[in-house]
Amino acid sequence: MVERHAASKVLSSNKVVVETQKTRAGRDAAGADTRPYRFGEFDILAVSIEASTRDWTQFRYTVANWLLPRPDNPGVMMKFQPVSLATDADWTDRIDIAIEWFFEGKSRTISL
């Protein structure tokens, strides 16, 4: 997890940033970048917040389809996503709740 990245200047003090992209860069047959995740490639995002809490047991979970899209390509997730240190309507500290959110199928976008 990346704490207080440049993107954090738009975040509230109770949020940190997680980088969501694949480690290796590449191009598909059409020349499109394969490093960013596309919506639908996974269902739940789990984020360790140890870097902020110094507690390896602390995680936050959300529905992957709720993550912020790239402005220039809405089918792709933004590279840096805001993560709430407190549980809220977007992030939970319980995987079972995130799974419930996923199966509810609600359409929404996490807040900055």
C-alpha positions in Angstrom: 0.0 0.0 0.0 1.2 3.5 -0.8 0.6 6.1 2.0 0.1 9.7 1.1 0.9 9.5 -2.6 0.5 12.6 -4.7 -3.1 11.6 -5.3 -3.7 12.0 -1.6 -3.8 15.7 -1.8 -7.5 15.4 -2.8 -8.3 12.9 0.0 -9.5 13.5 3.5 -7.2 12.8 6.4 -8.8 9.5 7.2 -7.9 8.0 3.8 -4.8 6.4 2.3 -4.1 5.3 -1.2 -3.6 1.8 -2.7 -2.0 1.2 -6.1 -4.1 -1.1 -8.2 -2.3 -2.4 -11.2 -0.4 -5.4 -12.4 3.4 -5.5 -11.7 4.5 -6.0 -15.3 3.7 -3.8 -18.2 2.7 -5.2 -21.5 0.6 -4.6 -24.6 -2.2 -6.7 -26.1 -2.6 -7.5 -29.8 -4.3 -4.2 -30.3 -1.5 -2.3 -28.5 -3.5 -1.5 -25.4 -1.7 -1.3 -22.0 -2.2 -4.6 -20.1 -0.9 -3.3 -16.8 -4.1 -1.6 -15.4 -6.9 -3.9 -14.1 -10.1 -3.8 -16.1 -13.4 -4.0 -14.3 -14.6 -7.6 -14.1 -11.1 -9.1 -13.6 -11.7 -9.6 -9.9 -14.7 -9.2 -7.5 -13.4 -8.0 -4.2 -10.3 -5.8 -3.4 -8.6 -6.6 0.0 -6.1 -4.0 1.2 -3.7 -4.4 4.1 -3.6 -1.1 6.1 -0.6 -2.2 8.1 1.5 0.6 6.7 -0.9 3.1 8.4 -1.8 1.1 11.5 1.3 -1.0 12.2 -1.1 -3.9 12.6 -0.8 -6.8 10.2 -4.3 -8.0 11.1 -6.0 -4.9 9.7 -7.6 -5.1 6.2 -10.2 -3.1 4.3 -12.4 -4.7 1.7 -14.6 -3.3 -1.0 -16.4 -4.4 -4.2 -14.0 -4.1 -7.2 -16.8 -2.7 -9.5 -17.1 0.2 -7.0 -13.5 1.4 -7.6 -12.9 4.7 -9.4 -12.5 4.4 -13.2 -9.9 6.1 -15.3 -11.4 9.3 -16.7 -9.9 8.5 -20.2 -11.0 4.9 -20.1 -14.0 4.0 -17.9 -13.5 0.2 -18.4 -10.2 0.4 -16.5 -9.6 1.1 -12.8 -7.7 4.2 -11.8 -4.1 3.4 -10.8 -4.5 4.9 -7.3 -7.6 4.3 -5.2 -8.6 6.0 -1.9 -9.1 3.6 1.0 -10.8 4.6 4.2 -9.0 3.8 7.4 -12.4 3.7 9.2 -15.1 1.4 8.0 -17.8 3.2 6.1 -20.3 2.6 3.2 -17.5 1.9 0.8 -15.0 0.0 2.9 -15.4 -2.7 5.6 -13.1 -4.6 7.8 -15.0 -7.8 7.3 -14.7 -10.0 4.2 -18.2 -11.4 4.8 -19.7 -8.0 4.5 -17.8 -7.2 1.3 -19.1 -10.5 -0.1 -22.6 -9.6 0.8 -22.1 -6.2 -0.9 -20.9 -8.0 -4.0 -23.9 -10.4 -4.2 -26.3 -7.5 -3.6 -25.1 -6.2 -7.0 -25.5 -2.5 -6.2 -24.0 -0.1 -8.6 -22.0 2.7 -7.0 -18.6 4.3 -6.9 -16.4 4.8 -3.8 -16.0 8.3 -2.6 -12.8 10.4 -2.4 
